[in-house]
Structure formats: C-alpha cells, structure tokens
Amino acid sequence: MSDIKTIDARNTFCPGPLMELITYMKQASVGDTLELLSTDDGTATDVPMWVKKCGHEMISSEKKGDVWHLMVRKAK
C-alpha cells in the first residue's frame, strides 16, 4: 500500500482545489491515495462528482473545523 499524499489547497477557491487534485492525480500511480485539504465548501460537492465521473474511488469526505478532508484513491 502506498503512502497518502496530502494536497494543501486551503484558502483557494473554486475551481482551485479540484484543479490541484487533478494535477496530482495525473502524477499518481493506480492505487495511490490522495488527501485534499480545502476551505472552499464547494469542494465537498465538486470533488465527489469529478471522482465518480472519472471512475476513481471516493474514500471519505469529512469537515474538521473549517477544513474539508477528502480522501481519493486513483483507480485507473
């Protein structure tokens, strides 16, 4: 199992956090897990929609304080 790569997109706004995730996802290997940190509430909707559309796996989406923690596994 690979390490979790954390992407800190806090204090950026739509579509910034999603664009950061896409950039790192392109560099990741199948099976890698990425954690996206975001303070933009739109991320909680945008990321799961993109993950489903692209066929990856949404592991979790949780808001801790002001920060969204979204875990995504690259599936293909």
Residue pairs with C-beta under 8 A, 6 or more apart in sequence:
1 31
2 29
2 31
2 32
2 33
4 33
4 34
4 35
4 71
5 24
5 28
5 32
5 33
5 34
5 35
6 34
6 35
6 37
7 20
7 21
7 24
7 34
7 35
7 36
7 37
8 37
9 16
9 17
9 20
9 21
9 36
9 37
9 38
9 40
9 43
10 37
10 38
10 39
10 67
11 39
12 20
12 38
12 39
12 40
13 40
13 42
14 40
14 42
14 43
14 46
15 46
16 40
17 36
17 38
17 40
17 43
17 46
17 47
18 43
18 46
18 47
18 50
20 36
21 34
21 36
21 47
21 50
21 70
21 72
22 50
24 34
25 34
25 56
25 72
25 74
28 34
28 74
29 74
30 74
30 75
30 76
31 73
31 74
32 73
32 74
33 59
33 71
33 72
33 73
33 74
34 71
34 72
34 73
34 74
35 69
35 70
35 71
35 72
36 43
36 47
36 68
36 69
36 70
36 71
36 72
37 67
37 68
37 69
38 67
38 68
38 70
39 66
39 67
39 68
40 68
41 68
43 68
43 70
44 61
44 63
44 68
44 70
47 58
47 61
47 70
47 72
48 58
48 61
48 70
51 57
51 58
51 72
52 58
55 75
55 76
56 72
56 73
56 74
56 75
56 76
57 72
57 73
57 75
58 70
58 71
58 72
59 71
59 72
59 73
60 69
60 70
60 71
61 68
61 69
61 70
61 71
62 68
62 69
62 70
63 69
